[in-house]
Amino acid sequence: MKVLLFVILLIFCWPLALLAIVLYPIVWLLLLPFRIVGIAVDGVLELLRAIFTLPGRLLRAI
């Protein structure tokens, strides 16, 4: 899908398409730390949820 959008952009406005090719990796690199932090925060929240729901799951298993 992204390739099709890029080809359409290349046909109608090739300078903008070339700018998108150059800027996409830079933006991806700039957003990479936020993705890593998001994965870490999601892991911590899953751990806390597992800790808080553990007593209930243990009582339900009895």
Secondary structure, DSSP 4 states (H G I P E B T S, - for coil): -HHHHHHHHHHH-HHHHHHHHHHHHHHHHHHHHHHHHHHHHHHHHHHHHHHHHHHHHHHHH-
